[in-house]
């Protein structure tokens, strides 16, 4: 079975016919590291299925500081959903941190297919539920864990994170300074 079909089947049972319809509206892309796929100030209309690599979503503060909101690893759906749904300029930037392979999907084509095929509509609904639960989990992490716990949780999800991306990205994601991250790493005997 195709690994992408197997992944979609973790949400609901997707037939080969439905999968073929989805393949017809997707474009496979290789995107180099440090490339934005959705930018602050632009109205987004694409969503992506990340199949390899690591991505981030961040906010530019008024002072110009980048604040990482989340990291995405395979297999994840990524995109500026608020911008897409409201047809307003995005407030966040989605960017590759490493070379990535992904499938690009035009949101309007998904919505059209949802009107034509109940199984695609049900899949869309299940994916949105999963995205919502992921965001809720991230919010709970921020309000219920200290920085050390958040760092350990991140390392559990991404064991090689310290070797993959810059420490300032990790610190930003944890809502701490790079100096604080260095102290946490030292207390855990983590060597760069």
LUMRO-139942 format. One record per residue (C-alpha): residue in three letters; residue number from 1; x, y, z. Coordinates in steps of 0.25 Angstrom, whole numbers, always signed. Layout:
<pts>
@resn = ALA; resi = NUM; u = X; v = Y; w = Z
...
</pts>
This chain:
<pts>
@resn = UNK; resi = 1; u = +0; v = +0; w = +0
@resn = UNK; resi = 2; u = +5; v = +14; w = -3
@resn = UNK; resi = 3; u = +10; v = +20; w = +10
@resn = UNK; resi = 4; u = +2; v = +33; w = +7
@resn = UNK; resi = 5; u = -11; v = +25; w = +6
@resn = UNK; resi = 6; u = -7; v = +18; w = +18
@resn = UNK; resi = 7; u = -5; v = +31; w = +26
@resn = UNK; resi = 8; u = -19; v = +36; w = +21
@resn = UNK; resi = 9; u = -25; v = +23; w = +26
@resn = UNK; resi = 10; u = -21; v = +26; w = +40
@resn = UNK; resi = 11; u = -32; v = +37; w = +39
@resn = UNK; resi = 12; u = -43; v = +29; w = +32
@resn = UNK; resi = 13; u = -43; v = +18; w = +22
@resn = UNK; resi = 14; u = -39; v = +24; w = +9
@resn = UNK; resi = 15; u = -42; v = +16; w = -4
@resn = UNK; resi = 16; u = -33; v = +15; w = -16
@resn = UNK; resi = 17; u = -43; v = +23; w = -24
@resn = UNK; resi = 18; u = -43; v = +34; w = -14
@resn = UNK; resi = 19; u = -28; v = +34; w = -13
@resn = UNK; resi = 20; u = -27; v = +36; w = -28
@resn = UNK; resi = 21; u = -36; v = +48; w = -27
@resn = UNK; resi = 22; u = -27; v = +54; w = -17
@resn = UNK; resi = 23; u = -14; v = +51; w = -25
@resn = UNK; resi = 24; u = -20; v = +58; w = -37
@resn = UNK; resi = 25; u = -20; v = +71; w = -29
@resn = UNK; resi = 26; u = -7; v = +70; w = -22
@resn = UNK; resi = 27; u = +7; v = +74; w = -27
@resn = UNK; resi = 28; u = +20; v = +67; w = -21
@resn = UNK; resi = 29; u = +31; v = +78; w = -18
@resn = UNK; resi = 30; u = +45; v = +77; w = -13
@resn = UNK; resi = 31; u = +47; v = +90; w = -5
@resn = UNK; resi = 32; u = +61; v = +94; w = +0
@resn = UNK; resi = 33; u = +64; v = +98; w = +14
@resn = UNK; resi = 34; u = +60; v = +112; w = +19
@resn = UNK; resi = 35; u = +50; v = +114; w = +9
@resn = UNK; resi = 36; u = +36; v = +120; w = +12
@resn = UNK; resi = 37; u = +24; v = +113; w = +7
@resn = UNK; resi = 38; u = +14; v = +123; w = +13
@resn = UNK; resi = 39; u = +18; v = +137; w = +16
@resn = UNK; resi = 40; u = +13; v = +148; w = +26
@resn = UNK; resi = 41; u = +5; v = +158; w = +19
@resn = UNK; resi = 42; u = +1; v = +149; w = +7
@resn = UNK; resi = 43; u = -13; v = +142; w = +6
@resn = UNK; resi = 44; u = -10; v = +127; w = +6
@resn = UNK; resi = 45; u = -18; v = +117; w = -3
@resn = UNK; resi = 46; u = -9; v = +104; w = -2
@resn = UNK; resi = 47; u = -8; v = +94; w = +9
@resn = UNK; resi = 48; u = +4; v = +84; w = +9
@resn = UNK; resi = 49; u = +6; v = +70; w = +14
@resn = UNK; resi = 50; u = +20; v = +69; w = +19
@resn = UNK; resi = 51; u = +26; v = +55; w = +16
@resn = UNK; resi = 52; u = +41; v = +58; w = +19
@resn = UNK; resi = 53; u = +49; v = +69; w = +26
@resn = UNK; resi = 54; u = +46; v = +79; w = +37
@resn = UNK; resi = 55; u = +38; v = +92; w = +36
@resn = UNK; resi = 56; u = +34; v = +103; w = +46
@resn = UNK; resi = 57; u = +23; v = +113; w = +47
@resn = UNK; resi = 58; u = +27; v = +127; w = +53
@resn = UNK; resi = 59; u = +22; v = +141; w = +56
@resn = UNK; resi = 60; u = +31; v = +153; w = +54
@resn = UNK; resi = 61; u = +29; v = +162; w = +66
@resn = UNK; resi = 62; u = +28; v = +177; w = +64
@resn = UNK; resi = 63; u = +43; v = +178; w = +68
@resn = UNK; resi = 64; u = +47; v = +168; w = +57
@resn = UNK; resi = 65; u = +49; v = +156; w = +66
@resn = UNK; resi = 66; u = +45; v = +143; w = +61
@resn = UNK; resi = 67; u = +36; v = +135; w = +70
@resn = UNK; resi = 68; u = +35; v = +120; w = +67
@resn = UNK; resi = 69; u = +21; v = +115; w = +69
@resn = UNK; resi = 70; u = +22; v = +101; w = +65
@resn = UNK; resi = 71; u = +31; v = +91; w = +58
@resn = UNK; resi = 72; u = +25; v = +81; w = +48
@resn = UNK; resi = 73; u = +31; v = +67; w = +45
@resn = UNK; resi = 74; u = +26; v = +56; w = +35
@resn = UNK; resi = 75; u = +15; v = +53; w = +33
@resn = UNK; resi = 76; u = +8; v = +66; w = +36
@resn = UNK; resi = 77; u = -2; v = +76; w = +29
@resn = UNK; resi = 78; u = +4; v = +90; w = +29
@resn = UNK; resi = 79; u = -2; v = +103; w = +24
@resn = UNK; resi = 80; u = -7; v = +116; w = +28
@resn = UNK; resi = 81; u = -22; v = +111; w = +31
@resn = UNK; resi = 82; u = -27; v = +124; w = +36
@resn = UNK; resi = 83; u = -22; v = +132; w = +24
@resn = UNK; resi = 84; u = -28; v = +122; w = +15
@resn = UNK; resi = 85; u = -41; v = +121; w = +22
@resn = UNK; resi = 86; u = -43; v = +136; w = +24
@resn = UNK; resi = 87; u = -36; v = +140; w = +11
@resn = UNK; resi = 88; u = -28; v = +150; w = +19
@resn = UNK; resi = 89; u = -13; v = +153; w = +19
@resn = UNK; resi = 90; u = -5; v = +142; w = +28
@resn = UNK; resi = 91; u = +0; v = +147; w = +41
@resn = UNK; resi = 92; u = +10; v = +135; w = +42
@resn = UNK; resi = 93; u = +21; v = +130; w = +33
@resn = UNK; resi = 94; u = +23; v = +115; w = +30
@resn = UNK; resi = 95; u = +37; v = +112; w = +26
@resn = UNK; resi = 96; u = +46; v = +99; w = +23
@resn = UNK; resi = 97; u = +57; v = +97; w = +33
@resn = UNK; resi = 98; u = +63; v = +86; w = +26
@resn = UNK; resi = 99; u = +61; v = +81; w = +11
@resn = UNK; resi = 100; u = +47; v = +76; w = +10
@resn = UNK; resi = 101; u = +38; v = +67; w = +1
@resn = UNK; resi = 102; u = +24; v = +71; w = +2
@resn = UNK; resi = 103; u = +11; v = +70; w = -6
@resn = UNK; resi = 104; u = +4; v = +84; w = -9
@resn = UNK; resi = 105; u = -11; v = +84; w = -10
@resn = UNK; resi = 106; u = -20; v = +96; w = -14
@resn = UNK; resi = 107; u = -30; v = +98; w = -3
@resn = UNK; resi = 108; u = -41; v = +102; w = -13
@resn = UNK; resi = 109; u = -39; v = +89; w = -20
@resn = UNK; resi = 110; u = -41; v = +81; w = -7
@resn = UNK; resi = 111; u = -53; v = +89; w = -4
@resn = UNK; resi = 112; u = -59; v = +86; w = -18
@resn = UNK; resi = 113; u = -56; v = +71; w = -16
@resn = UNK; resi = 114; u = -63; v = +72; w = -2
@resn = UNK; resi = 115; u = -76; v = +76; w = -9
@resn = UNK; resi = 116; u = -75; v = +65; w = -19
@resn = UNK; resi = 117; u = -70; v = +53; w = -10
@resn = UNK; resi = 118; u = -74; v = +50; w = +4
@resn = UNK; resi = 119; u = -62; v = +42; w = +7
@resn = UNK; resi = 120; u = -53; v = +54; w = +4
@resn = UNK; resi = 121; u = -62; v = +63; w = +12
@resn = UNK; resi = 122; u = -61; v = +53; w = +24
@resn = UNK; resi = 123; u = -46; v = +52; w = +22
@resn = UNK; resi = 124; u = -44; v = +67; w = +22
@resn = UNK; resi = 125; u = -53; v = +68; w = +35
@resn = UNK; resi = 126; u = -44; v = +57; w = +42
@resn = UNK; resi = 127; u = -31; v = +64; w = +38
@resn = UNK; resi = 128; u = -36; v = +78; w = +43
@resn = UNK; resi = 129; u = -40; v = +71; w = +56
@resn = UNK; resi = 130; u = -25; v = +65; w = +57
@resn = UNK; resi = 131; u = -20; v = +79; w = +54
@resn = UNK; resi = 132; u = -28; v = +85; w = +65
@resn = UNK; resi = 133; u = -24; v = +75; w = +75
@resn = UNK; resi = 134; u = -9; v = +77; w = +72
@resn = UNK; resi = 135; u = -11; v = +92; w = +74
@resn = UNK; resi = 136; u = -18; v = +90; w = +87
@resn = UNK; resi = 137; u = -7; v = +80; w = +92
@resn = UNK; resi = 138; u = +3; v = +91; w = +89
@resn = UNK; resi = 139; u = -5; v = +101; w = +97
@resn = UNK; resi = 140; u = -6; v = +92; w = +109
@resn = UNK; resi = 141; u = +9; v = +90; w = +108
@resn = UNK; resi = 142; u = +12; v = +105; w = +109
@resn = UNK; resi = 143; u = +3; v = +107; w = +121
@resn = UNK; resi = 144; u = +6; v = +94; w = +129
@resn = UNK; resi = 145; u = +20; v = +91; w = +127
@resn = UNK; resi = 146; u = +33; v = +98; w = +130
@resn = UNK; resi = 147; u = +44; v = +101; w = +120
@resn = UNK; resi = 148; u = +52; v = +88; w = +124
@resn = UNK; resi = 149; u = +39; v = +79; w = +122
@resn = UNK; resi = 150; u = +36; v = +86; w = +109
@resn = UNK; resi = 151; u = +50; v = +83; w = +104
@resn = UNK; resi = 152; u = +50; v = +69; w = +108
@resn = UNK; resi = 153; u = +36; v = +67; w = +102
@resn = UNK; resi = 154; u = +42; v = +73; w = +89
@resn = UNK; resi = 155; u = +54; v = +64; w = +89
@resn = UNK; resi = 156; u = +44; v = +52; w = +91
@resn = UNK; resi = 157; u = +37; v = +56; w = +79
@resn = UNK; resi = 158; u = +49; v = +60; w = +71
@resn = UNK; resi = 159; u = +61; v = +52; w = +77
@resn = UNK; resi = 160; u = +72; v = +58; w = +68
@resn = UNK; resi = 161; u = +66; v = +73; w = +69
@resn = UNK; resi = 162; u = +79; v = +78; w = +74
@resn = UNK; resi = 163; u = +87; v = +73; w = +62
@resn = UNK; resi = 164; u = +76; v = +77; w = +52
@resn = UNK; resi = 165; u = +74; v = +92; w = +55
@resn = UNK; resi = 166; u = +80; v = +104; w = +61
@resn = UNK; resi = 167; u = +79; v = +105; w = +76
@resn = UNK; resi = 168; u = +72; v = +119; w = +75
@resn = UNK; resi = 169; u = +61; v = +113; w = +68
@resn = UNK; resi = 170; u = +59; v = +103; w = +79
@resn = UNK; resi = 171; u = +60; v = +114; w = +89
@resn = UNK; resi = 172; u = +49; v = +122; w = +82
@resn = UNK; resi = 173; u = +40; v = +110; w = +81
@resn = UNK; resi = 174; u = +42; v = +108; w = +96
@resn = UNK; resi = 175; u = +39; v = +123; w = +99
@resn = UNK; resi = 176; u = +53; v = +124; w = +106
@resn = UNK; resi = 177; u = +66; v = +131; w = +102
@resn = UNK; resi = 178; u = +77; v = +123; w = +96
@resn = UNK; resi = 179; u = +85; v = +125; w = +109
@resn = UNK; resi = 180; u = +74; v = +118; w = +117
@resn = UNK; resi = 181; u = +74; v = +107; w = +107
@resn = UNK; resi = 182; u = +89; v = +105; w = +109
@resn = UNK; resi = 183; u = +87; v = +104; w = +124
@resn = UNK; resi = 184; u = +76; v = +94; w = +122
@resn = UNK; resi = 185; u = +84; v = +86; w = +113
@resn = UNK; resi = 186; u = +96; v = +87; w = +123
@resn = UNK; resi = 187; u = +87; v = +82; w = +134
@resn = UNK; resi = 188; u = +83; v = +70; w = +126
@resn = UNK; resi = 189; u = +98; v = +67; w = +122
@resn = UNK; resi = 190; u = +94; v = +69; w = +107
@resn = UNK; resi = 191; u = +107; v = +72; w = +99
@resn = UNK; resi = 192; u = +106; v = +80; w = +86
</pts>
